[in-house]
Amino acid sequence: MSDAIKHECGIAHIRLLKPLEYYKEKYGTAFYGINKMYLIMEKQHNRGQDGAGFASIKLDMNPGERYISRVRSVAQQPIQDVFAQINQRINDVLEKNPDCVNDITTQKKLVPYLGEVMLGHVRYGTFGKNSVESVHPFLRQNNWMHRNLILAGNFNMTNVRQLFSNLVEIGQHPKEYKDTITIMERIGHFLDDAVSKMYKKLKKEGYTKMECSPLIAERLSIKKILKKSAKNWDGGYAMAGMIGHGDSFVLRDPAGIRPAYYYIDDEVVVVASERPVIQTVFNVPFESVEELPPGHAIITKKSGQTKISKILEPTVRKACSFERIYFSRGSDAEIYKERKMLGKLIVPEVLKHIDNDIKNTVFSFIPNTAETSFFGMVESVEAFLNNTKTEQILKGKRSLSAAKVTQILSQHTRIEKIAIKDVKLRTFITEDSSRDDLVAHVYDITYGVIKKEDNLVIIDDSIVRGTTLKKSILKMLDRLSPKKIVVVSSAPQIRYPDCYGIDMANLEGLVAFRAALALLKDQNKMNLVDEVYAKCKAQENLSDHEVKNFVKEIYAPFTAEQISQKISQLLSDEEINAEVVIIFQTIENLHKACPQNLGDWYFTGIYPTDGGNRVVNQAFINFYEGKNERAY
């Protein structure tokens, strides 16, 4: 994705099932869990660079002994900063107490972060300021161990207003109007309620106040608390939490929008946002890492008992296809195959735009994340070329000379590394006011590999805003003087905002939306914009399940090819000498490549939850009224 776009958050959860002494004896360190958490978070760095946080819980600590530790950072390298702080604290304690180096019991008592239950988070902020207060995990503190709640997640809720109002109605006074705070307080409310009722019940059974505490830990039903808490949630989420006494959970939304994978053996329970991360860090095969089913939670009690429980009734599976195209690491076996297939399936359209002229075409990719799709594209072009060679030889039969046969066989697909990202410059592009000038220098190009009679085909993961294409990449590629530049998006046209965790909140930022408006203007149909606005406004007071996505009508008069052609015009200008063509993947081919991950609302406008339709309509209202604000 050559456009600058924020990703989504990543979660990491580890529950050690053995005493710390076990890991010291087997792996040589009591810090086994902390080391693994560092690796999981670092290998999910691609999911978040705004901030990182880590929290741990120590089991079975005595009153007066600290059992919860948390550290968060918004430093330039937040994960490294988090663990540098942890390492410094650990070293300080060990230096002051050298006798405890081999005494795990004393280490656990004195050393912060050395716990059995751990939760990590890498953040890309989509709501709120990028301050350390916005970084997960969030902590809801209480003197009752059972009422302490630590929460982190990869999510956005579309109905924060409703959830916030629900809290107010039950007498709470949430400190902030944010979905993270709202969700935490909602879970906290039902946690408090469950603990309070259980305490009263145990007292009636004749237990003393001190005897109640371990029994509450044993009997508390996290499943029931989550069922009550998540009843009215609308959004995409993978929500992870820890209770002060040691219970933990990870809950996934009913449509499976946001990803979550887990691995369990007799030593650990591990949950992360990406499968290959678990495979690599724990050296386990693909088959050993399971996907958490939509609407289900993996719940681990303080005792270590772990169950997969259904919390919400699963709906039609709409796992985010952008995960497959771009966000997740391409080292996942399934994702790697899917990305290659995306490249293969778009080749017929590419060949059409270069008139099947393989000889005079150079193929490349930008950015590096598009490399896997590029491999698929080249394989398909090679197959086409081999068929062409076979036809030429069969057509000539015995009349072909050896030299001619050699000439035919020597035809090959020309692939080059055309664009190289200058990583040093990337970190300076932080705001729109400075972006335009700097963006033109983010990539360097390889000179001397393109001839004036050549076509240049460049594949990208997806084209969102088109800003980098227009202001940098196309002008840069044009310096190579190709005859035609064909930019290929392995994803379909992004027409609608996302509201489930990806930072695509505004319609006017999407180049496909701007292209549709330009076509309406060209055809004197701008009255349709007024009509859609009126329809969207008319739905403002309806319930979410009654709301329809009327923004689809903006695109309805045009074919996908017409919009692609207009995008090509919008992103090219008189300074570019080469003919510019931009082509996009079809929805049908996307589904062929990613058959198990059919979440495509940003392409089709078919949202997996009722709140999505309200969000897209509100985004249109904001555009029409000139309001630069989020739609949810």
N, C-alpha and C positions, 0 to 999 in steps of 0.2 A: 504494500500500500504506500505509494509514493506521497500521498497527501499526509499532512500531519494530523493524526487523529489519536485521541487517547484510547487506551484499550479498556480492560476491565480488571477487576480485582482478582486476587488469587488467595486461596486459603490453604492452610497446612495444619493438620492435627495429628499428634502422636500420643498414644496412651501406652505406657510401659506396663506390661502385665507381670513382671517379675520384680523382686526387690532390687534396689540399686546395687547391692553386693553382687548379684548375679552378673550384671553387665561389666562390673569391675573385674570379676574373675574370668569371664569369657572373652571380653573385648579389650581388657586392659585399662578401662576408664569408667568411672561412675558418670561421666558426662556424655555417655553414649547418645542419650536422647537429645541433648542440646546440640551435639554435633550433627545428628541426622536432621534436626530442624533447620539448622543453618543451610545444609545442602538442599533440602526441599525448597526452602524459600529462595535461595539463590538461583536454583534451576527454574523457578517460576518468576524470575525477575522480569521476564518479557511481559508479564501480566500487570506490572505496576511499578512505577518509578517515582511517584509523588511522595510515597511514604511507606514505612514498614513498621510492624509492631510484633511483639512477642510477649506471651504471658504463660506462667506456669503455676501449678498447684502442687503442693507437697501433701501427701496423704498421712493421716494419723499423727499430726503434730499436737503437742500439748498446748493447753491454753497459755497465752502469753508469748508463744513462739510464732514467728511470721510464717504463714503458709501460702501466701499469694505474692507473686512478683510480676511486675509488668514494666516493659520499656518500649518506648516508641520514638520514631525519628522522622524528620522531614529533611534530613541532610541530602546533599547531592547524590551520595551513594548510601541510601537509607539502610539497606540490609547490612552492609558492612559496618555502618555506624552502630546499629543495634547490637550486633554481636561483638563489636569492639568494646562497647560499654559493658556488656555481660562479662566478657573476658577480663576487663579491668577490675570489675567488682570481685570476680572469683579470685583473681591473683592477689588482690589486696587482702582478702580474708585468709588465703593460704599462707601469705607471707607473715601475717600477724599471728597465725596459729599453725606453725609448722608441724606440730604433733598430730594434727588431724588429717594429714596427707593420705595416710593409709587407714584412717578410721572413718568409714563411710557414714556411720551413725552420727558422728560429730559433724562431719562435712554437711550432711543433709540439714542439720540444725542451724549451722552457721552460714553456709554458702547460699546466697540468693540464687534464684532461678533453677536450682538443682531439685527438680520435682519429677513426679511420675506422669503428670497430665500436662500437656503443652498445646498451645494454640498460637499459630503464626499467621500473619496477614501481610500481603503486599498490595498497595493501594494505587489506583488511578482515580483521582477525584472527579466525580460527575456532579456533585452537589456540595455546596458549601466551600469555604475557603480552604486553601491548602496549608492549614496550620496543624500543629501536633495534636490539638484538641480534636481534630477531625479524623485522626488516624486510628484504625482498629488495632488491637481489640479494645472494646469499650468495657468499663468496669462499673458495676452497680454494687456498691458496698453496703455491708450491714454487719452488726456485731454477731448476729446469728450466722454461723458458718453456712447453713443450708440456704440462706437468702442472698448470699453473694453470687452474683451472676457476671460472667465474662463472656462477651459476645463479639464475633467477627463474621463477616460475610462478603459474598460476591453477589450483589443484588441492587435493584432499584424497585421501589413500590410505586404503583401508579395512583393509589388511593390514600396517600398520606393524610390528606385533609380529613377523610372519613375516619381513619384510624386515630388521628389526633383528637378528633371530636369525641370518639368513643372513650378515650382516656379521661377527657375532661368530664364527661357525663358520669363516670364512676368515681369522680372526686379527686382525680390526680391533677397535678400541675406540672406537666412536662417542661423541662428547662429550655428546650429548643424545639423548633419546628423542622425536624429533619427525620427522614425515614429510619435512620439507624437508632436515634434516641427513642423514637416512637415504638419501634419494634422491641427494643430492649425493655422499655417500660411496660409494654404489654405482656411480654414473657414474665417480667419481674412481678407484675401484678398477680398473675395466676400462680407463680411460684410462691409468693408470700401467702396467698390464700390457701394453697395446698399444705404448706408447712404449718400454718396456724391451725387449720382443721385437724391435721394429723396430731399436732401437739395436744390439742384438747381431747382428742380421742384416746391417746395414750395415757393422759392423766386420769381419764375415767376408768381406764383399765387397771389403774393402780400403780403405774410407774412413777418414779421420782423425776424431778426436772432434769437431773443429770443423766438418768437412765434413758430419757426420751431421745436425747441427741443421736446416739448411734442407731436407734431404731428408726428415726426419721430418715436417716441416710439409707437405711436398708429398704424401707417401705415406699419411699417417695417415687411416684410414677412420673417419669419424664415424658412418657408417651401421652398421658392424659393432659399434662401441662401444655405440651406442644399442640395437641388437638384443639384445645380451647384457644390458645394464643393465635394459631394460624388460620382459624376458621374463616375470617374475612379478608385475609391478605390477597392482594391482586398485584402480581409482579413476577419477575423471574428471580430466583434466589437459590443459593447454596449457603445455608445459615449454620454456623458452628458456634457452640457454646459450652461452657464449663460451669458447674455449680461448685461452690466453695468446698464442699466435703469430698468432691472427687468425681461425681457423675459427669458425663460429657455426651454431646450429641452433635450430629450434622444432619440437617434437614434440607431436602431438595424440593423444589416447586413441583406441582402436579403435572405440568406440561414438560418437565425436564429441560426447561429453557437454559438454565445455567448448569454447567457440568460439575460432577463430583464422582471420584473414584476411591475405592478403599481396598486395603489388603489386611488380612488377619492371619497371624500364626500364634504359636504359644508364647511368643515374647512381646509382640507389639500389635496394636491396632493403629493403622495409618489411614488418614483420609487426605486427599489433595485434589486440586482442581484439574490436574492432568495425569493421565495414566503413566506415560513414559518417565515422569519424574519419580514416581514410586518404584517403577521397574529398575531405574538406574541406581537410585539411592540405596535400595534394599537388595539389589541384585536378584530380582525374581523375574520369572518369565511372564509374558503377556497374559497367559491364561490365569495366572494367580491374582491378577488385579481385576476386581469387579467394578462395574458401574453401579452406583447407587440408584435404585429404581426411582422414577418420578413419584412425588408424593410420599416418599418413605424417608425414614430417619434411621441412621445407624446410632444406636444408643449403648453406651458402655457404663455400667454401674460402677460404683466405688469398688465393689467386689471383683471387678474384672469381667463379669458376665456381659457379653455383647450380643445384641439382637438387632435385626433389621425389621423395623415396625412400620406398618402403614399408618400414616398420620392423616393424610388427605386422599380422597379418591382420585387416582390418576385420570387425567383428561387425555385428549388426543396428543400423542407425543410430538412436540414441536421443538426439539433440541436445536439450539442456535447453529445455523449453517455457517455463520461467520467464524465460529470456532474452527470449523474444518478448513475454511478458505484462508484464514489469516491468524487469528488470535492464538490458538494453541500451538505448542511446539510441533514442528513437522516430523519429529522423530517417532511419533506414535505410528505404529504399523498401519492402522486403518486410515489415519489422516494422510499419511504419505501416499497411499494408493489412491485416495480420493483426490488429492491435489494433482497427481499425475493424470488422472482421468479427466479432470477439468481442463487440463492443457490439451489432451487428446481430442476431446469432443468439440473444441472450438476450431480445429484445423480446417474443416471444410469451408467455413466462412473466411478464414485467412487466405486459403488458396484462391477463393473467388476474387478477393480484392487484389491479389498479385498476379491474376490471370495464369495461375499455375506455373509461374516463371521461377522455378527453384534456382536455376542457374544464376540469376541476377538478383538474388535476395539473401540478405544477411539476417539471421535470427538471434535475438538476445533477450535479456530480461532486466527488469528494474522494479523494485529493489531486490535485495538478496532473498527476501522471503518468498519471492515469486519463482525461485530457482526450481522447485519441485514441479510446478506447473509447466515450466519451460522444458524440463526433461520429458514430460508427457507429450508436449507439443512437438518436440524434435523427433520422438519415436514415431509419432503419427505421420509427420512429414517424410521421414525415412521410409516408412511403409508405402506411402504414396509414390515416392521416388523409385523404390524397388519395383513396384508394379509397372511404372512407366518404362523402366529399363527392360523388364521382361517383355512388354508389348513391343518395344522397338526391336528387340532381338528376334522375337517370333515373327514379326512382320517382315523383317529382312530375310529370315531363314538363311539359306546357303549363299545368298548373294553378298552377305556381309563379309568384308575383309577382316583379318585379325586386328588390324589397326582400328577399324571402325568399332569392332566389339570392345576393344580396350578403351576407346573413347567413351562409349556408352557406359561401360562399367565404372569409369573414373568419375562419373557425376556424383556429387555428394552434397549434403546439406551444409551450408556455410553457417557456422555458429561462432560468435565472438563475444567477448566480455566488453561491452560497449560503455556502460556507465558504472562508475565506482563511487560509492558514497564516501564523502570526506567526513568521517565520524567526529573529528575535532570541531567542526563547525556546528554540528547539530545541536549541541547543548546550549548554544547562544540564542537559538530561535525560540523565544519564550512568549512573545506578545505580537499581536497583529501589527502594531506600529513599526516594529523593526523587522518584521518577517519578510516583507516584500523585497527589500534590498538584499537581505542575506540569503534568501531561498534560492536565488539564481546561482549560488556558489556551493550548494550542498553536494552536488555531484560533479565529478570530473569525467571526461570522456576519452576514449581511446581513438587517437587519430591514425589515419593511414590504412584503414581496413575497408573503407567504403569507396566505391567508384560512383561516378555521376549517373551511370545507368542502373544503379542498384536500388532495390526496395529495401527498406529497413523495417523489420518487424520486431516490436518490443512488447513482451507480455508483462503485465502488472497484475497483482492480486485483485485489486478493485480500484475503481475510480469514484471517490466520494465527492469532493468539492471541485477537483480539477485545478486547484490553485497552483500546486507545484508543477503540474503539467504545463500550464499556460505560461507561468512566469519563469520557469527554469528548464524543464526537461525538453520540451519541444524546441525551444530556441537553441539549446545546447546541441541536440541531435541534428538540427538543421545546419550547424556549422560543418558537419561531415559531408554536406552537399548530396544527400541521397535524392533519387527521383521522387520517391514516395515514402512517407513515414506512416506505418500502420501500428497504432497502439491497441493492444489486445487486453481486455479486462477478463480475467478468468471468472469473475463474478458478474451477475446481471447488473442492470442499472439500479442504483440505490435511489429510490423514489420517496421513501417515507422515513421519518425519524425513528430511532430506537428509544425505548423507555424502560429497558430491562437490564441496563448495566453498561452499555456502550455509549460513549459521548457523541451522539448524533441527535441533538435535541431540536435543532432549528431546520425548518423546511428550506428557507432561502439560501442556506449554505450548501444545499445539494445541487450539483450541476444538472442533474436530470430534471429537477423541478424548474430550474432557471430556463432550461431548454424548452420545457413544455409551455412556460409562460411566453417565451419568445415566439413559439409557433402560434400560440393563440393571438398574439399581437400581429404576426404576419398575416393571419387569416381573418383579422377583424372580429375575433371571437372573445375579446377581453371581458365582455359582459358575463361570460361563464364564471369568471373570478368573483364577481359580485353575487352571482346566484349561489355559488358554493359557500361563500361567506355567510349569506343569509341562512342557508340550511344548517351550517355549523352553529350559528348563534341560536337558532331555534331549538337546538338540542341541549343547551347549557343546563337546563333544569331537569333533564330526564335522568332516570337511573342508568347506571353504566350498561346494564344488559339491554337497554332500549336504544343505545346510541349506535349509529351507523357511520362508517367511514365515507364521508362525502368527498374527501380529497381525491379519491379515485377518479372522479369526474373530470379533474384537470387533465389527466392523461388519456382519458377514454377516446377523444377524437383522433388520436394518432397511433400509428404503429410503432413498435419498438425501433424499427429501422429508421423511421422519420426522426425520432428523438435522438438516436445515435448520430444521424447526419447533422442535426442542429447542434449537438454537443461538439462535434468536430469543428463546426464553424465558430462556436463560442470560444473554444480553447486555442484556435489558430488566429493569426492576424497577418497584416500586410508585411510584417518583418520576416515572416517565414516563407522561404522560396519553395520548399518541397510541398507536394500535395499531402494533406494530413487526413487520415481516416482513423476513426476510433470505433472499434467494434466491441460488443459485449456478449457475454455468455447468455444463453437463453435459460428461462426458468426450467424448462423441460430437461435440459442437459444438466443443470444444477442438481435436480432431483435424481437423475440417473447416476451422477457421480457420488452423491451423498444420500443414498436411499433411506438411511436410518435417522437422518438429521434434517427434518423437513421444515424447520423454523425459518421462514422466508419473508417475514412481515415487512422488512425494510425494502424488499424488492416488489412484493405483491400487494402490500397494504392489508393482508389478512392477518390480523393480530390474534395471538393465542389466548389472550384474556380480554374480558370486557373493557377493562381500563385502558387498553391500547387504543381503542377507537376514540375514546374521549381525549386521549393525549394527542393523537394526530389531528383531530379537529381543533383542539386548542392551539396547536402549533400553527395551523392555518390562520386562526383568528389573530394570533400574535403577529404573524407576517402581515396580514391585511391591515391591522391597526398600527403597524410600525413599532411594536413593542419588542424590545430585545431582552426577552426573559424566557425562562424555561417553561415548558408546557405541563410540567408535573412537579 
